[in-house]
Amino acid sequence: MQTQTLRQWLRDHSPEERESLAAACKTSVPYLYQLAGGHRSPSLRLSLLIEQQTGGSVTASSFVEADAA
């Protein structure tokens, strides 16, 4: 399976799929865009939910900055 960033996932999916992801993660589509743009950082719980709900396409580790590791 190829992984992608949240930004890529949002770009590649329909508005309905974005809404579905947001609802499953108990957040909003605008907040997902804030995460995708790097303006916010998700909690561990939210990053794991995003990974689960995207079927692993967007990994929780994709939210961790490379120099922080």
C-alpha atoms as one frame of an Amber mdcrd trajectory, in Angstrom:
protein
   0.000   0.000   0.000   1.267   3.439  -0.884   1.083   6.028   1.862   0.260
   9.658   1.298   0.032  12.860   3.255  -3.270  14.085   4.588  -3.065  16.936
   2.075  -2.823  14.418  -0.777  -5.643  12.314   0.658  -7.946  15.325   0.942
  -7.120  16.412  -2.615  -7.788  12.932  -4.022 -11.135  12.313  -2.308 -14.624
  13.699  -2.793 -16.293  16.195  -0.454 -18.501  13.364   0.804 -15.464  11.217
   1.638 -13.835  14.165   3.423 -17.016  14.666   5.478 -17.107  10.966   6.261
 -13.497  11.000   7.465 -14.128  14.071   9.607 -17.246  12.535  11.155 -15.500
   9.224  11.869 -12.681  11.144  13.558 -15.122  13.394  15.452 -13.677  16.544
  13.901 -14.461  18.872  10.997 -13.252  19.100   7.423 -11.802  22.591   8.027
  -9.787  21.175  10.926  -8.481  18.390   8.680  -7.304  21.080   6.268  -5.557
  22.891   9.146  -3.770  19.638   9.973  -2.913  19.055   6.312  -1.442  22.544
   6.029   0.665  22.141   9.147  -1.203  24.891  10.990  -2.282  22.464  13.720
  -0.874  19.235  15.117  -3.179  16.308  15.823  -3.299  14.500  19.122  -1.984
  10.952  19.113  -5.581   9.723  19.312  -6.621  11.765  16.268  -3.574  10.785
  14.214  -4.301   7.105  14.943  -7.968   7.570  14.013  -6.981   9.193  10.718
  -4.670   6.277   9.978  -7.408   3.772  10.809 -10.140   5.562   8.871  -7.979
   6.032   5.765  -7.084   2.356   5.773  -3.452   3.191   6.480  -3.115   5.526
   3.487  -2.293   8.385   5.851  -0.074   7.072   8.642   0.027   8.496  12.147
   3.775   8.923  11.763   3.236  11.243   8.778   2.335  13.982  11.264   5.698
  13.805  13.026   8.323  16.189  11.686  11.441  14.461  10.423  13.795  16.538
  12.568  11.784  15.763  15.706  12.482  12.055  15.413
